[in-house]
Amino acid sequence: MKIAVFVKQVPDSAAKLSVDNGAVNWGDAPLVINPWDEYAVEAALQLAEKHNGEVAAISMGSEDAKEALKHALAMGAGSATLISDAALADADAAAAAKVFAAAVQKLGGVDLAIFGKQAIDSDTGLAPAMTARVLGWPALTMLAAIPALDPGAKTIQVERAIEEGRQVVEGKLPAVLSIVKDYAEPRYPSFMGIRKASKAEIPVWSLADLGISAPESKVRWTEISAPPAREVTSEMVTGANADEIAAKLADLIIAEGVL
Amino acid sequence: MTGTWVYVDHFKGAALPASYEAIAAAKTLGGPVTALIFGEGVEGLAQTAFHYGADEVLLGEDASLADYRAEAYASLLSKLAKEQQPDAVLFPTSTRGREIAAMAAIDLDSGVLPDVTEISKDGDSISATHPIYAGKLLSKVTVSAKPALITLRGRAFGKPVADTSRSGNVTKVAAAMAEGDLHTKVVDYATVEGRVSLADAGVIVSGGRGVANNPALTPPAEITDEKEKEIWRAQQGFLMIGELAQAMGAAVGASRAAVDAGYIPYANQVGQTGKVVSPDLYIALGISGAIQHLAGMRTSKVIVAVNKDPDAPIFKLARFGVVGDLYEIVPALTKALKERLSK
């Protein structure tokens, strides 16, 4: 069984962000693998271990994105490939999905293409369903569990985490999956894994290597700004004991008219 | 036909409040508003859509649409949009809305403006505000193709007002895919009755790591592992928080630290790697206020924080703060609010 797992390199979630000349600046915060993609890698590895499969990690971005790929390799992915092309600098989610689909096709024989639920920088959460649509595969998204998978019969049963709870769905392979945190705690890279990853050669594919021209992006970012500062007049509530504090606080909350 | 379409998202016939917020938002763009309602036995939703401002309803009812399936729903939406050429299609930002919009963008060679908090008409095109990095920054976005596919963040567009005198035409449409062509089948649900969803909640009470800090609670003797004792204490704490939430009809949230420590499921996590929420009232209990948590709740209207540490960053965002032990304050606050709200 062949599994492609897509990872993205993003600024750490603790980064303080600012806007400089219309571009996002994350200061000296480290670039890390998108936290949600770690669950995708974990799911890919668990499925591969159980079904004697191989895991190919893929990332799109600049040379920086090799760090995210190295993290996937250190966790245990068998191979890693970077898709990098100057023509992809302003790619929107649909353009990226067309590139991801082309990569899946170039790999060949892929049964599952796995994504995290969304990237914590661009926050679109569109890639899994869009990539599935380009490939003509079913999208089984927001998976908290995969109770059954039969690579021979090409069937899968999944448990989706939706707003209302869980939904159990059966689907056919090949399929695109997206994974949420409930699936499993991602493993820490082993010492051996880190050594292997640091030595790994990561091939770079251009659009020409994928055999496609740059897909047109229909979404344009016209401006990035910092949100207006929050003006809060803070009031500390004190009292002789918990009951007195609670009574004051309850009155104040009710006076705000939000209940 | 031009105008704006709104996908009315529902679960087993119960519409998400954000669906009606989307209809009200569509009205502000001018032109006729058409509501799309797909499912089986969901005709009743059409009247409510009219009450909130829809001029017309396209009703897709079929056994193959009884359970939401992305392929079936997106194919129908795309087919109708190709035939009738709306200017824009609005969706609530839900798991379903986001997925249908994503697939329709591929089918219609357009783009998605996801999870936006503002929309405005700029001549012939629509521009929108999409919070990125969990709202630490805002990006202005437009789409250069039609229809513009836009998902609207719940509670960002104000509460719509129903006018029960309104009505309109319901046009029935047939499913676009035959059952045999669909690759998926829904076999079961495990849903929680009466749970208030974080995205729709007007009031949220959240707990953090501090919820485990009650040495006075003695775990049952059969729990010997220290980590399990800690989780047991935290779970008692979340039961206490649940009572406060219940007194206000609120949803229960949590910080990443509390979720990572195994105190409460991920579905409750608020923050950059959880849910981004914007309730009228957010009560943070035992949450210090890591950047990644603040990013997920900073747009709440009124923030209340209870924390033992007077230097906790959460107090900088809080309208009201209490430096103290949440195990003393929370039960007293539950009691005080119950007395006042029952009057």
Interface residues (C-beta under 8 A of the other chain):
Chain A: P11 S13 A14 A15 K16 L17 V19 V24 P35 W36 D92 A93 A94 A97 I120 D121 S122 D123 T124 G125 L126 P128 A129 M130 A132 R133 V134 W137 P138 A139 L140 T141 M142 Q157 R160 A161 I162 E163 E164 G165 R166 Q167 V168 V169 E170 G171 K172 A175 V180 K181 D182 S217 K218 V219 R220 W221 T222 E223 I224 S225 A226 P227 R230 V232 T233 S234 E235 M236 V237 T238 A242 D243 I245 A246 A247 L249 A250 D251 L252 I253 I254 E256 V258 L259
Chain B: F11 L16 R69 A70 E71 A74 S94 T95 R96 R98 E99 A101 A102 M103 A105 I106 D107 D109 S110 G111 V112 L113 P114 D115 S127 H130 P131 I132 Y133 A134 G135 K136 L137 L138 S139 K140 V141 T142 V143 S144 A145 H183 T184 K185 V186 V187 D188 Y189 A190 T191 V192 R195 S197 A199 G202 V203 M248 V259 P265 Y266 A267 Q269 Q272 T273 D280 L281 A290 I291 Q292 A295 R298 K301 V302 I303 V304 F315 K316 L317 A318 R319 F320 G321 V322 V323 G324 D325 E328 I329 P331 A332 L333 K335 A336 L337 E339 R340 L341
